[in-house]
Amino acid sequence: MRIEFFMPMKPPTVTHQEKKWRVVKGKPVPYEPPEVRAARSKLTAHLAGHRPVEPLAGAVRLLVKWCFPRGQHEDGEYRTTRPDTDNLQKLLKDCMTAVGFWRDDAQVSSEIVEKVWAEVPGIYVCMEQINARENCQAIANLEVLICAGCAEDGKWEWEYQNGAECPCTYCKRRAADCYHRPPEVSP
């Protein structure tokens, strides 16, 4: 199952991390400041219209693109200022759990997050259930690309194979020179 949608809005910049503490009967008690409560309410209201009939089960892949009003920036330019993506995601995933996209945000096993400046501000969300078979197929497509010289030094690293142009991770020789390729036989 795949769910994809865009929530047009000015994305909230307050984060879950901004909880405050107060002392009640001599013990620290966390509370949510009004700004965080407002952001939670805003996200929950937007998410409610996209809730699946049944919560996603099992492992979930989540892709989120935070599109902030571009101001003086180019449309699509990456935003490299605060808040951090992990802090933005925490509040969003908590809201998605509360609305019923999944039972627990721990189900998110694969995650891609981007922050960009955009002409149309909002939050793009795409999620899908994933399974072990797909993951194993992706891992099977990996190959160790390392030349004989580096292999003798005991250096190893996994890297995607991109045909004959993929360099050795360490000495940058072309993949054709790597030890795992059979030597060419002369006629």
FENWOFEN-V415340 format. One record per helix or strand of 2 or more residues. SS is the DSSP state (~ for helix, > for strand). FROM is the first residue (numbers start at 1). TO is the last residue. If there is no record, write none. Layout:
SS&FROM&TO + SS&FROM&TO
This chain:
>&2&8 + ~&16&18 + >&20&24 + >&27&31 + ~&34&48 + >&60&69 + ~&85&99 + ~&105&107 + >&108&118 + >&122&129 + ~&132&140 + >&142&144 + ~&148&152 + >&158&160 + ~&163&165 + ~&175&177
